[in-house]
Amino acid sequence: MSIQNTEEYDFFAQIDAINASLKEGEEPFIAEVEPDEKLLPEIGYSLNIFPQPFQDLIMNVSEAIQMPPSVGGGIAMAIISGVVGNTIRVVPKYGMEVPLFIWFTLIAESGSGKSPTLNTYIKILYEIQSKQRSNYKDRLEDYEKALLQYEKDKALFKKGKGALPEKPEEPVMEHTIVSDSTIPALAFVFGVTPRGVTIVIDELAGLFRGMDQYKTHGGNDRQHYIMLFDAMSWKIDRAKGSQFIPNTGASILGGIQPMVLPSIMGQTSFEDGLFPRFLLECPNIRKTTFNKKGIDPKHLQFWEKLVLQCTKIPLEMNEGFCKPKILVFDEVTSVMFVTFINEILEDSKFLSERAKVFIPKLITYFFKFTGILHIINEMCRYGELKSTIISSDTVSSAIYLTRYYMGQVSKVLKLYGNSRVNISEDLKVLIQVLYDLKISVKGGRLYLSEIRNKYNNVVPNALRIPSDNKTLSHMLQKIGLETGRGTGGFACLTWEPEKMKKIFSKYNITKITDVTASS
């Protein structure tokens, strides 16, 4: 399986190439990209991670509705995660089980095509729900007849005639799709549907605004949603009594407008981890003309068949709790995901505070992706789940997909403006480098080449400074320092001891008692 657009984009190599082509006298290009954008670069969405029939479906719907394939791909994966539900979990290591549920948020303007795309994919869920309702009505009718007979037999038993009859069990309707997202409603649904459900809300702003709306003194709806992400049990305490829900689990699908997002998902949502639990998709939508192309019925039939196959994966229970089937990794794939995770954890040290909080959940999503991609491949190939070992191709695809959504985080955070409170992590590193190089200062000057070399040795590749001095000079200017030319015309930092001492003190660089350079 080949994946397109997965190569690491070397931002600064592109800058070097541009500057190398400049004519004499032209100003060099200066990098004005924040660390988040360098470490979480936007990459293209490739359908090659999916089997061919799945690719054809996504592309056909995308072309017909004029929405990017990434939108359909994200919605479809979220729906698969919901119908598979608690039947399967991914186990990266002993004691760690990852449920597959995806919370997918489409960030796009009203009228962009959010609803038509969503409705195309969720139609099958409503059809399944309709059959569940019809089946429930038939069972309810049988129950009511059995209950009448039970009452008659019970009356005869009291008169000494016949044996004590067994009271029939009242049927309950199972759920596949849910639109009422309040905690009491979900508690009822999970009580009768341990498999889990898909919550579909066209405008997610209503979900967030509705949290705790019925509580005079606030409530803990947010906490229940935070627990729901990991499909944890709920204990709900109310004045009328307590309720224990052993099995929960839901995928969430919906959209929100870009200008509304910052007011809905404010600082609290970063701090309590609610916002990072959502997988973000912020597509570039360019509709120019009306498109008469429709959706091919054969692709919709494939989609319906795939979803129905996933609903047939059996759910095992053990003493009231779900007992999911386990998907695992072999030695090769374990090394692959450990290497990937350690790499992004190392890079995350240089991210803004807002971006950092997304990394742990994106790692969780990586494991969710491995499970969902594995299931899609198995269903397309065999019509059932035969293997429980996740392949290296699937891990590679999940790594790519995780990097794609890392780039979406960077893109969405731009809606919040400048996320830095004081100074970005790359500039903090630069200040530390300056402190470490103070003994190299001669005659009140420090060569920019020395600064650049030391800096590039301690930061990730994506943050390395290119060979042009203009970029480094610009970074130094951001912290109030000046550059010039020294002996031989080499670019230098002008070292002013008192100014340097203030900078080191301001940004908590240790050992600042002596910053006077050697003469």
Secondary structure by P-SEA (a helix, b strand, c coil): cccccccccaaaaaaaaaaaacccccccccccccaaaaabbbbbbbcccccaaaaaaaaaaaaaacccaaaaaaaaaaaaaaaacccbbbbccccbbbbcccbbbbbcccccaaaaaaaaaaaaaaaaaaaaaaaaaaaaaaaaaaaaaaaaaaaaaaaccccbbbbbbbbbbbbcccccccaaaaaaaaaccccbbbbbbccaaaaaaaccccccccccaaaaaaaaaabbbbbbbcccbbbbbccbbbbbbbbbbcccccccccaaaaaaccccccccccccccccccccccccaaaaaaaaaaaaaaaacbbbbcccccbbbbbbccaaaaaaaaaaaaaaaaacccccaaaaaaaaaaaaaaaaaaaaaaaaaaaacccccccccccaaaaaaaaaaaaaaaaaaaaaacccccccccccaaaaaaaaaaaaaccccccccccaaaaaaaaaacccccccccccaaaaaaaaaaabbbbbbcccccbbbbccaaaaaaaaaaacccccccccccc
